[in-house]
Amino acid sequence: MLQEIRCGNCRRKLAAASGITELQIKCPRCRTLNHLKAESLLLPPTSATSHQEPPCPHNRSSHG
């Protein structure tokens, strides 16, 4: 799925991209340099860290 990249200053749409890890792009309208970095995919979402369910007792793969 493509994600819209917009200027952090004037909100002009600068690009649509998928799978970027780092991007620097200067807005042609207001000349702001926008620097975007992808969040690490190895970290769980912040909502997942606040609520963790116990393991299912019927999950046999967790018993070795």
C-alpha positions as CSV (number, residue, x, y, z in Angstrom):
1,M,0.0,0.0,0.0
2,L,1.3,3.4,-0.9
3,Q,1.7,6.0,1.8
4,E,1.4,9.7,1.1
5,I,4.5,11.8,1.9
6,R,3.5,15.4,2.8
7,C,5.5,18.5,3.7
8,G,5.7,18.9,7.4
9,N,5.4,22.7,7.0
10,C,2.8,23.4,4.3
11,R,1.3,19.9,4.0
12,R,1.8,19.8,0.2
13,K,1.8,16.2,-1.2
14,L,5.4,15.5,-2.2
15,A,5.2,11.8,-3.1
16,A,3.5,8.5,-2.6
17,A,5.9,5.7,-1.6
18,S,6.0,2.1,-0.3
19,G,8.7,0.4,1.6
20,I,11.1,3.4,2.2
21,T,13.6,3.3,5.1
22,E,14.9,6.9,4.8
23,L,14.0,9.8,2.6
24,Q,15.0,13.5,2.3
25,I,13.0,15.7,0.0
26,K,12.8,19.4,-0.3
27,C,9.3,20.9,-0.8
28,P,9.1,22.9,-4.1
29,R,6.5,25.2,-2.6
30,C,8.0,26.3,0.8
31,R,11.6,25.0,0.4
32,T,11.4,23.0,3.7
33,L,13.7,20.0,3.8
34,N,11.7,17.0,5.0
35,H,13.6,14.1,6.5
36,L,11.6,10.9,7.1
37,K,12.8,7.6,8.6
38,A,10.9,4.4,8.9
39,E,10.3,3.1,12.4
40,S,12.0,-0.2,13.2
41,L,9.8,-3.2,12.3
42,L,11.5,-5.2,15.1
43,L,9.8,-3.2,17.8
44,P,6.1,-4.0,18.7
45,P,3.5,-1.3,18.3
46,T,3.1,0.9,21.4
47,S,-0.5,-0.4,21.8
48,A,0.8,-4.0,22.0
49,T,3.2,-3.2,24.8
50,S,0.5,-1.8,27.1
51,H,-1.6,-5.0,27.0
52,Q,-0.2,-8.5,26.7
53,E,-2.3,-11.6,26.9
54,P,-1.0,-14.7,28.6
55,P,0.0,-17.6,26.3
56,C,-2.8,-20.0,25.3
57,P,-2.6,-23.2,27.4
58,H,-3.6,-25.2,24.3
59,N,-0.6,-24.0,22.3
60,R,1.6,-27.1,22.1
61,S,4.4,-25.3,20.2
62,S,5.3,-23.4,23.4
63,H,6.0,-26.7,25.3
64,G,9.1,-27.6,23.4
